[in-house]
Amino acid sequence: MQYETVIGLEVHVELSTASKIFCSCETTFGGDPNTHCCPVCTGLPGALPVLNEQVVDYAIRTCLATNCTITPLTRFDRKNYFYPDLPKAYQISQLHQPIGRNGFLDITTESGSKRIEIHEIHMEEDAGKLIHDPWEDCTLVDYNRCGVPLLEIVSEPDLRSAEEALAYLEKLRSILQFLGVSDCRMEQGSLRADVNVSVRPVGSPVFGTRTEMKNMNSFKAIGRAIVAEAKRQIDLIEDGKTIRQETRRWDENKDSSFAMRSKEDAMDYRYFPDPDLVAINITPEWIERVKANLHELPESRRARYLSDYQISAYEADVLTTNPAIANLFEQTVALSGKAKDAASWMLGEFMLACKDNECEPQDLYMPAQSLATLITRVSEGVINRNTAKKIFAAILDSQVEPNDYIKKNGLRMVSNPDALKDTIAKILTANPQSVSDFKAGKTQAKGFLVGQVMKAMQGKADPQLLNQLLQEALEA
C-alpha cells in the first residue's frame, strides 16, 4: 500500500520588542538566569498584566503579509496547564478570537507551486526555560523568557513532504525578517516549530492519527524528523499496531523520536477569557496606519532587482533571503553604481564569510561604503580582484578603511610595463623547463609562469598587462 504524509506546522515566533508582552522587563536574549523578570511575568499574587501595544502592531503586520483576515475585536484567553517553567500555571494566549484567520502563503518546490493555507495567527506569552543537569541530577529553571511576546502561526494540514514544509518555513522566516518583527534566530529559540505528522493511504479522504514533535529549532532537524516519523507510523500500521496521539521529542543524535506524553486537545486546557485584559478593538484606521509603514517584502524586492539591476533570477533569489543581505546590496549599488559586481561580491565572498564564521549576515562587519570602495578600486585598476579579497578579509577582521589600507600596505596594482618586463625576464630565466614546455604546446605552463610572476610582485601585477607581456616574451 502507498501512503501519503500529512503535515501541519505551528510556528512560534518571538517578537523583537524591547519589552515583554505584559510588563516592562527587557527581552534581550541571554543574561544571568532570572534577572529579566518581575512580579508580573513570574505570576506573583496581585500582579496585573498591561498589554504592550507594539505586540499588536507586529501581529497586524504579520497578518497583512500572510494574507490573513484581521479580527476586529480580539481578546486574550487563559490556557490552563502546569509546567515548572510556567509560574502562573496558566498561559495568556488566544483561542476564541485570535488576531488573524484564513491566510495563506504560496510556496515553490521541485514539484511546482502550491498554496499553503494558514488557519490562524494568535498572540501569546512565552514560557521560561528548563535546564536539565545530569551531573547534579536536578532541573533548574530560568524565568527570563517568561512573558516574551510570541506569535503562533498555525498552518492547515496542507503540507505533504519535508521539502514542502521547509519551503514554507523558509518563506515564512524571510517574510518575518523583512517585516522587522523578529530576528528569527533559530539557535536562540526565537523561531521554532511544533511539527504535526500523520500518514494515510494515498487517495483516502480521512486523516490518520497525528503526533506532534515540540519546539524544533533547526531546519535540518525538522526535515529529518518528518521523514523518520512518517516511516515510524507506516511501520506501525504495516505491523497491525495503533498509532497513539501523543507529543514526541526528536533526538537529533539518535535520528529518532521518543514519546513524552499523550497529546492534549483544546478542551484539556480549560480555556476561558482572561479577566485581567480587555478586548482589543482593531479599527480600520489602525490597520491602514500599519499597512502604510510596512517594509518591502522579499517577492517585491526580487521583482525590482530583476527589472532595475538586470541580475539573474538566481542572484535575485539569494539576495532577498535576508534583509541584511538585501540592504547591504542596495546600499552598495547606490554608492558604486555597479549592480553586477555588487551581486558577485555578495553571493561570493560575503556569503562565504557568513558560512566560515557560522553567523547571520547582520553579524558581519561590512559597511556598504567599504564594499563599494573595493568594487570601485578594482574597476579603476587600482587593485586586482585577488588583492581586493585580502582587503575584504581585513575589513571583516580589523574594520579597516580600504583606501587607507591600500596606501599603508602598498597594494596599488603595478601597471608599469618596464617593471613587469624585468620581473618576467627573471622568471623565464629561472624556469627554463616551463618555457620549453610552453614551446612544446603545453599551454598550462603559461599558467605556472603567471603565478610565479604574481608571486614575485606580491600579487600586485596588472593581470591583463601581465598576460600580454608574458605572451610576447614567450613568443620571442
Secondary structure, DSSP 8 states (H G I E B T S, - for coil): --EEEEEEEEEEEE---SB-SSS--B--S--STT-S--TTTTT-TT------HHHHHHHHHHHHHTT-EE-SEE--EEEE---TT-TTSEEEE-SSS-SEEEEEEEEEETTEEEEEEEEEEEEEE---EEEEETTTTEEEEEGGGTT-EEEEEEE-S-B-SHHHHHHHHHHHHHHHHHHTS----GGGTSEEEEEEEEEEETT-SS----EEEEEE--HHHHHHHHHHHHHHHHHHHHTT-----EEEEEETTTTEEEEEEE---GGGGT-EE-TTS--EE--HHHHHHHHHT----HHHHHHHHHHHH---HHHHHHHTS-HHHHHHHHHHHHHH--HHHHHHHIIIIIHHHHHHHT--GGGS---HHHHHHHHHHHHHTSS-HHHHHHHHHHHHHH---HHHHHHHTT---B--HHHHHHHHHHHHHH-HHHHHHHHTT-THHHHHHHHHHHHHTTT-B-HHHHHHHHHHHHH-
